C-alpha cells in the first residue's frame, strides 16, 4: 500500500470519508469521497503531508482555495469546501469539489484527433465564458489545457463544459526546493534554458504587485513526466471514458512542485519567459487548445525545452495547412490568439470566443435566425408594421383617388397634386420604414440581452419615442448623403447605404447621434464589408422579387390597351402595401448584423443592456434578480 492509498477509508474533519483513490500528481492525490452530512459523493483533492511543513505554502493554499471557492459560473467546477486534518507530520490540506461524470477534452482528442468546427466553437465559448468570469474576479488560470476541460453529460445527449483547477495552480510556488525534490529529482542545472530559469507569474491578476523573492527560484523540469493519467492504464479505454470520473485528476502535464507553473505545450510566450502575466496569457493558451482541436496537434511539440523556445521565438504553422476545412476568417482569428505580442491578441477570453462564433456563422445562419424570429413573433411584427404604415395607407388612398381623377384633370392640376403626392409617398415611406427598423432593432437586441423578457411593443415604442430626435437627425443625415450620391451617380448612393447600414441600431442602442453615430456604424461595418455588402444586395433583391411576384399574380401589364384601366391604377398602388409584410423581415436583418459586427470585434452587450435599462427600467423584481450578479463574497472579507 502506497502512502497515498493509506488514506482510503479515513474520515477527514469528521465530514468526508475517502472511498477510493482516483488519481495522483506531484502535490498529492484526488479521492472519491462521501460527505457524511448529506451522503453525497464529492471529489476531494488531498495535499501531501510534506508540503504542510512550509507555513508560506499553507497560507498560500488558504488564499487560493478561497479564491477558487468564490468563483461561481456554470462552466466552472464548484469548490465547496477546504480545510486541514490531522496533527503533526500527518497533517494534510484538502480541497472539496463537485463530483462530475464524463471525460476530459484530452480523452476526446485521444480518439477523435480533430473535431468539427461547430463543436470546437461551442466548447470554446463555454470555456471562454468561465475564463472570462475568473478574469473579472482577478484570477488567472495559467494552466489551461485539454486535461483541465471537462465534458459532463447533460442528460439530453449533449454536454456541459466544466473548467477545472481555477485558483490552485499557484500554490506549488510556495513550496521549498527541498519539498520539490521530494516529488522527483531535478535535472542538471545546465539543462535549464537560461531565459526561463526564474519565473514570477501570479495567479491573481495584480500587475502592480512587487515580485515575491521566494518565487524567483522556481525551476523547469524538462524531463519531468508529463502524462500522469487518471487511471493506471496509460490511456483510457472507451469503457472507462463512458464511466464516471472526477475533476482535477487527469493530470497530463500536471504542475510539479519546483517546476515552472503550467504545461509547456499550452503556455504563453510571456509565461515561458517568466514575465508577469495578465488575462491575455490565458487567451494564448485558449488559442493553443483551439488549434489542437482543429489541427489534431498543438502548434509546437517536442521536449519541454524545445516547446518553450518555440513558444517564445517560432511562428506556429497556419492551421489551414493541416485542416483546409477551417474557413480563412476563422483561421485568422485563431492565429491572432497565438500572437507573440500580447497587444495583437484578442484582449479578453470572451472577445476571442465571440470573434470565433461571428466568423463561423455565415450570412445563411443570420437569415435563418431572421426568419425564425419573424415567424415566432409574427403577430407582434405585423402589428408594428400596420401601425407604422398608417401614414402610407392614408397616402395610398389619396394616390388611388388621384389616379381615378387624373384623366379628367388639366396639366396644372396634375402638377399641383401629383408632385406633392409623390413627396408625401416618399416621406410616409421613410417614416414607416424608419419606425419599423428602429423598433425592430430594439426588439431584436432586447431578445439578445434579456431573452427572458417578453416582447412588448409598447416598451420598444417607448424607447423609440425617447430617442426619436437623434434618430431623425441621423436618418436625415444619411438621406442627405444618399441624395448627394444620387446626384453624382447611382454607385455613390449605394456606397453610402452600405457604409451606414447599421446607423439605426447604433443610435438606439448606443445613444450616439449624427456624425458620431455614422462613424460608429462605418467602423462596425468595416469588420466585415463582405457580409454587409451581401446583406445589402439581398435587401435590394427581396422587395424586387416580391414585387414581381405580386405583379404577376395581380395580372399587371403596363403595355397594351388595358394599361390605363382602373384595375391597373388601383392595383399598382395597393401592391406597395405588400411592404407591410416584407419590411419587418428586412428590418430584422440589420439588427442581427449589428449584433454580429459587435461579435466580430469581440464586444459584449453589457453597455447595450445598461442603455436599455436606463431608458426602460425593469419593474418586475424577479427580472431584476435574474439580471443582478450573485454576490457570493462577504463584503467584509480579507483580500486574497
Phi, psi and omega in degrees: 000129180282168181297331180281324181290339183292342179282343180300130182096342180283159177246124180265129177057020181068014185238326189235121176261124181280118185272312179198157179280129181254328181189164181218158179211192185294332184261348182161224185207166176242136183238150163281126183228159177247127174281114189294333181290326183244356183057041185243142178288141173222165172258127184240118177266119183253128179271131185301146186302326186298336180284341183287350179284347180260110185295326179295323176299317181299315180294321179295321178299316179300314184296313183288326178295320177295320179298316179294322181292331180283342185282110181243120179197145180301336183254017175243133178296132183286129170261116189257343184193158169207162180179191181228147182217150178092175182229155173059226182288347180264006181290133182230156172253149179218155179230132184251130181230163175296149180266128186245148167266168174111213184206169179274163175298327178295327175296318179296314183292334178296332181254326185267340182064277177256149179246151176300149185300318182297326179289319179301313182293323179296313178298316182297320179299317181291318179296314181296326176300317179293315182295319180296319177299318178297316179298323178298332179265008177083023183244125171267147177276306176073353179221043177289130181194165181303329179291339179260013177243115188253135176253109183257128178301140180258005179083358181242017181090357179249206185208162168236135180278138173234130178264133186256164168062038171286139170078357185249344187303328189280342189296339178296335183294336184281352182282151181280161177301330178298313179293329179299319181292339178293334180278343181161154184288141180277156179283171177296148185299325184291345180276355183271125177301127186298331183288346182232022180290340178234140183225129171223107182208097185294144170292317178285134181286111183204072187301333185273351184289144178287154180290145178270132188298324185288345185271357182277356183253009180293143189240154171277137173246085186299331184262008181294145178297129185252008185222055171287118186265167180291322182253173182291327181288150182295338179216142179297143168277164180300322180294321179294323180293332180278347182277185179279152180214188188218144182291151172081008183253338178282099193252038175300122182072021183301137180301131177255147181297131181090355178258169176297138183281132184113168179254121188309324182301334189240011185274148178284160178303318181291330176290321178295327180276356179077026180272166177291140188254157169224191187301333183289343174292317176295327177298320177299315179298322176296322176297320178297317180297315179298319177301315180296319181297327183269327186261343181092354179201154176296163181296332180230136178225169181128195178287168188303312182298320180295316181297317182294318177296323180295318178300323184275331190239330189263153175268133179292147176293140179306136184296333181288346176292331181252346179214092184287351178285346180284121179301149183302318183292326177289317179299324180296317178294316181300314182292334177294330178290343182259015178294143176291323179280119184298331181288343180268352178276164166304134190280346176221160178296321182290328176295321179297311182292322178297317180294322177296316180295315182298323181279340176283314184281114180277188182294329178299318178297321180297317181288328175297320177295320180297314178296322180296315178296319182297317181287323182292321183246033184306312180302321180295314183293321179292320177299314177301314183295320179296317178297315182291333183270004178305313176299322180294318180297318179297312180295324178297320176299317177297321181294321178296316177300319179297320180296322178292323184275344187306316182298336184262001182265148174281173183299319180298314178296321179299314179291319182295328179261323186293316183294310177300324180295320178296320177295320177298320178297318179295314182294315180296321177296319178295315181297311181296316179297320180293318179298315180297314181297316182293310181294322178297319177300319178296315181297312183296318180293321177298322177296330180283319185268337182218070185296340181276351180277128179298148177285117181233120182297320184296326178292316179294320179294329177296316177298318181297319180297323181288337183249016189291328181293307177296328179296314180294316181301313181290323178298318178294326176299315179296316180298319178300317179294322178294322180296318177299318178297324180293321178295319180291303179188163181292327183298312177302327179297317179295321178300318179298316180298319180293315185296325187245028182301328188262017185296324183298304178300327180296315181296315186281326186267334186244357176074016178269165177205164176060222184297325179297319179293319180293323177296317179294319178298319179294321180295319178296314180298328182293346179290339174196079179299328180301313179295317181297315182295315179298317179296321180295319178299317179294322179299326177284319187287321184302308178299323180296317180293315180297317178299320178296319179295314179298317179299319179293320181293325180277356178072032180290139178207112184275008178241160176093183189287342182262012186298332184247023179290163179301327181296319180294318182297318182286310184293329178296329177278317181293332181299332180294336182287354175297340177298341175304326181265333186274317187301319178301320178296315180293331180287334179294326185298309177301325179296316177291323177297321177302313179295321181294318179295325175295322176297318179306323180272004179071023182275147173268174181255020181299316181293326178295316179299319179297320178298314181295321179295325179292322182278325184219079184302147177282126183266329182288131181296321183293327178289323176298320179292324179293334180266345183276132178293132179288125178263115183254358182256126176303146182292325179262084182231161176278125180300148179253000000 
